[in-house]
């Protein structure tokens, strides 16, 4: 059980389609899942046109991170993690 409370980090790349631009997707990772989120890179078109791409460094417990990843998957967002070497 101690390992569930240990802080860990996970790097992900996330595509947020334009229909979600008004949704506080990244903010919810902090407010609802208690994560510390660092945006290490981002691409977002002028005036929010098109999809947004974000490289995020997530920090929290493994339970928090797993819950946040489940939330992103429930939204059906495209998500890659650093173990998928072809995108990094």
C-alpha positions, 0 to 999 in steps of 0.5 A, a space after each residue: 500500500 505504501 507504493 500507492 502513496 509514493 509520488 511518481 511522474 508520467 509523461 504523456 502526449 495528448 491531442 485535444 480536438 477543437 470541440 473540447 477547447 471550451 472544456 477545462 480538460 487539463 485544469 481538471 487533471 489538477 482540480 479533480 485528480 490532484 495532479 501537478 501538471 507541467 506543460 512541456 510543449 504545446 501546439 494550438 492554432 491561432 484563435 483555437 482553430 484546429 486540434 491542440 497537442 500537448 506534451 504533459 508531465 504529470 506528477 502524483 500518486 500512481 492511483 491519481 495518475 491512473 484515474 486521470 488517464 481513465 478520465 482522458 480515455 473516457 473523453 475518447 482523447 488520443 493519448 500517448 505515453 513516453 513508452 511509445 518511442 515512435 512519437 517522442 
